[in-house]
Amino acid sequence: MIGNCTRSKSLANSSPNEASGGPPSLNSTEIKKLLSMTLIANLATLDDDGGIHIVPMWFLRQGNKICIPTSRHTRKYKNLRARPRASVMIDISRAGLNLKGVLIRGRVEFVEGEEAHNINRAIHLKYVTQEGLSDTDVASYLSKGDDITVMVHMDHLINWNLADSKAGKALSAGGWSRPLDA
């Protein structure tokens, strides 16, 4: 039952819900830790035809916003200009039920110019070393491509922690999960 999760409007309201019969959830400290990790976010936007456009993205949390670098020439940017709401999933998914994560839904705002450059640079440095950013190919790709920062407000947050469920613990202790492909 991977779809079971805990809903919360803010990080302060996030807490385990096993006592109410649901699966364990992440507490606010665990959510903050997850959102500070170097993971890949999945950004979902809505296309003109109603289809969902989902892409893997680097991210950085700033307060109650998830910041994502992009280009004004991308489909995600065009989708968000037309429909300024997005979903962002950030998770740690391992074998069996070793699954933890958050789904954030919210309003979107855009940052441009020098402020976007500074935020995007901080995001790039989260994922790439200074030496890597000094490489001409890498620098050219990132500086030309990432001219906008998308800020997704954490208006609604859903989280899950199936690793701490009874079934998740049993799979782990028994060694019964098949490994995921690398």
FIPA-192211 format. One record per residue (C-alpha): x, y negated, z negated. Coordinates in nm, 2 decimals. Each point is the difference from the previous one (the first is absolute). Last residue first. Example, Ala and Ser with C-alpha at 12.3 -4.5 7.8 and 13.67 -1.06 7.14 Angstrom:
[pt [1.37, 0.11, -0.71]];
[pt [-0.14, 0.34, -0.07]];
This chain:
[pt [2.13, -0.08, 0.99]];
[pt [-0.27, 0.26, 0.02]];
[pt [-0.21, 0.04, -0.32]];
[pt [0.09, 0.28, -0.24]];
[pt [-0.27, 0.27, -0.07]];
[pt [-0.14, -0.03, -0.34]];
[pt [-0.02, 0.30, -0.23]];
[pt [0.29, -0.07, -0.22]];
[pt [-0.21, 0.11, -0.30]];
[pt [0.08, -0.31, -0.21]];
[pt [-0.06, -0.24, 0.30]];
[pt [-0.32, 0.17, 0.11]];
[pt [-0.13, 0.01, -0.36]];
[pt [0.09, -0.37, -0.06]];
[pt [-0.18, -0.11, 0.31]];
[pt [-0.31, 0.22, -0.09]];
[pt [-0.01, -0.14, -0.35]];
[pt [0.03, -0.36, 0.14]];
[pt [0.33, -0.18, -0.06]];
[pt [0.12, 0.03, 0.36]];
[pt [-0.34, -0.12, 0.12]];
[pt [0.08, -0.35, -0.10]];
[pt [-0.24, -0.23, 0.19]];
[pt [-0.07, -0.37, 0.04]];
[pt [-0.26, -0.23, 0.15]];
[pt [0.05, -0.38, 0.01]];
[pt [-0.23, -0.28, 0.11]];
[pt [0.09, -0.36, 0.05]];
[pt [0.37, 0.06, 0.01]];
[pt [0.06, -0.28, 0.25]];
[pt [0.18, 0.10, 0.32]];
[pt [0.26, -0.25, 0.10]];
[pt [0.12, 0.03, 0.36]];
[pt [0.33, -0.17, 0.05]];
[pt [0.07, -0.13, 0.36]];
[pt [0.31, -0.03, 0.21]];
[pt [0.12, 0.36, -0.03]];
[pt [0.08, 0.12, 0.35]];
[pt [0.27, -0.24, 0.11]];
[pt [0.18, -0.01, -0.33]];
[pt [-0.04, 0.38, -0.06]];
[pt [0.12, 0.12, 0.34]];
[pt [0.28, -0.25, 0.03]];
[pt [0.13, 0.07, -0.35]];
[pt [0.00, 0.37, 0.06]];
[pt [0.18, -0.02, 0.34]];
[pt [0.24, -0.26, -0.13]];
[pt [0.10, 0.19, -0.32]];
[pt [-0.01, -0.25, -0.29]];
[pt [-0.33, 0.14, -0.13]];
[pt [0.18, 0.34, -0.03]];
[pt [0.28, -0.15, -0.20]];
[pt [-0.26, -0.17, -0.23]];
[pt [-0.15, 0.34, -0.06]];
[pt [-0.34, 0.09, 0.15]];
[pt [-0.33, 0.08, -0.17]];
[pt [-0.04, -0.25, -0.29]];
[pt [0.22, -0.24, 0.20]];
[pt [-0.25, -0.01, 0.28]];
[pt [-0.28, -0.08, -0.24]];
[pt [0.20, -0.29, -0.15]];
[pt [0.07, -0.12, 0.36]];
[pt [-0.37, 0.02, 0.08]];
[pt [-0.08, -0.23, -0.30]];
[pt [0.26, -0.25, 0.11]];
[pt [-0.10, 0.00, 0.36]];
[pt [-0.36, -0.03, -0.09]];
[pt [0.07, -0.30, -0.21]];
[pt [0.21, -0.15, 0.28]];
[pt [-0.28, 0.02, 0.26]];
[pt [-0.32, 0.20, -0.05]];
[pt [-0.20, 0.16, -0.29]];
[pt [-0.32, 0.17, 0.08]];
[pt [-0.30, 0.08, -0.22]];
[pt [-0.18, 0.33, -0.03]];
[pt [-0.30, 0.09, -0.22]];
[pt [0.01, 0.33, -0.17]];
[pt [0.01, 0.38, -0.03]];
[pt [0.28, 0.18, -0.19]];
[pt [0.03, 0.37, 0.00]];
[pt [0.24, 0.13, -0.27]];
[pt [0.21, 0.31, -0.04]];
[pt [0.09, 0.33, -0.16]];
[pt [0.01, 0.34, 0.16]];
[pt [0.18, 0.31, -0.14]];
[pt [-0.31, 0.21, 0.09]];
[pt [0.20, 0.25, 0.21]];
[pt [0.33, -0.14, 0.13]];
[pt [0.08, -0.37, -0.01]];
[pt [-0.19, -0.32, 0.07]];
[pt [0.11, -0.32, -0.17]];
[pt [-0.24, -0.27, 0.11]];
[pt [-0.07, -0.35, 0.13]];
[pt [-0.32, -0.05, 0.19]];
[pt [-0.09, -0.35, 0.13]];
[pt [-0.35, -0.10, 0.12]];
[pt [-0.06, -0.32, 0.18]];
[pt [-0.23, -0.30, 0.03]];
[pt [0.04, -0.30, 0.23]];
[pt [-0.21, 0.11, 0.30]];
[pt [0.10, -0.19, 0.31]];
[pt [0.34, -0.11, -0.13]];
[pt [0.05, 0.34, -0.16]];
[pt [-0.06, 0.18, 0.32]];
[pt [0.24, -0.22, 0.19]];
[pt [0.26, 0.05, -0.26]];
[pt [-0.05, 0.37, 0.00]];
[pt [0.02, 0.01, 0.38]];
[pt [0.34, -0.16, -0.01]];
[pt [0.12, -0.32, 0.17]];
[pt [-0.02, -0.22, -0.31]];
[pt [0.28, 0.22, -0.14]];
[pt [0.00, 0.17, -0.33]];
[pt [0.12, 0.00, -0.36]];
[pt [-0.22, 0.14, -0.28]];
[pt [-0.07, -0.16, -0.33]];
[pt [-0.22, 0.18, -0.25]];
[pt [-0.18, -0.26, -0.22]];
[pt [-0.09, 0.00, -0.37]];
[pt [0.34, -0.13, -0.11]];
[pt [0.24, 0.03, 0.28]];
[pt [0.03, 0.37, 0.11]];
[pt [0.24, 0.07, 0.29]];
[pt [-0.07, 0.21, 0.31]];
[pt [0.15, 0.20, 0.28]];
[pt [-0.27, 0.13, 0.24]];
[pt [-0.15, 0.32, 0.14]];
[pt [-0.29, -0.07, 0.24]];
[pt [-0.37, 0.06, 0.00]];
[pt [-0.24, -0.14, 0.26]];
[pt [-0.36, 0.11, -0.07]];
[pt [-0.25, -0.01, 0.28]];
[pt [-0.29, -0.24, 0.00]];
[pt [0.04, -0.10, 0.37]];
[pt [0.18, -0.33, -0.09]];
[pt [0.25, 0.19, -0.22]];
[pt [-0.03, 0.01, -0.38]];
[pt [0.32, -0.01, -0.22]];
[pt [0.18, 0.26, -0.21]];
[pt [0.34, -0.05, -0.14]];
[pt [0.19, 0.31, -0.13]];
[pt [0.27, -0.10, -0.24]];
[pt [0.34, 0.17, 0.00]];
[pt [0.18, 0.04, -0.33]];
[pt [0.28, -0.19, -0.17]];
[pt [-0.16, -0.02, -0.35]];
[pt [-0.15, -0.31, -0.16]];
[pt [-0.36, 0.10, 0.09]];
[pt [0.05, 0.34, -0.17]];
[pt [0.14, -0.16, -0.31]];
[pt [-0.29, -0.25, -0.03]];
[pt [-0.25, 0.29, 0.05]];
[pt [0.18, 0.21, -0.27]];
[pt [-0.02, -0.29, -0.24]];
[pt [-0.37, -0.06, 0.08]];
[pt [-0.09, 0.36, -0.07]];
[pt [-0.01, 0.25, 0.29]];
[pt [-0.30, 0.23, 0.02]];
[pt [-0.08, 0.35, -0.13]];
[pt [-0.28, 0.19, 0.17]];
[pt [-0.36, -0.07, -0.10]];
[pt [-0.20, 0.14, -0.28]];
[pt [-0.04, -0.32, -0.21]];
[pt [0.29, 0.09, -0.22]];
[pt [0.22, 0.05, 0.31]];
[pt [-0.04, -0.37, 0.08]];
[pt [0.35, -0.13, -0.04]];
[pt [0.02, -0.38, 0.01]];
[pt [-0.02, -0.28, 0.24]];
[pt [-0.20, -0.30, -0.12]];
[pt [0.30, -0.23, -0.05]];
[pt [0.12, 0.08, 0.35]];
[pt [-0.31, -0.16, 0.14]];
[pt [-0.33, 0.10, 0.16]];
[pt [0.03, 0.36, -0.08]];
[pt [-0.09, 0.33, 0.16]];
[pt [0.13, 0.33, -0.11]];
[pt [0.06, 0.28, 0.24]];
[pt [-0.14, 0.33, 0.14]];
[pt [0.05, 0.03, 0.37]];
[pt [0.28, 0.26, -0.03]];
[pt [-0.25, 0.26, -0.12]];
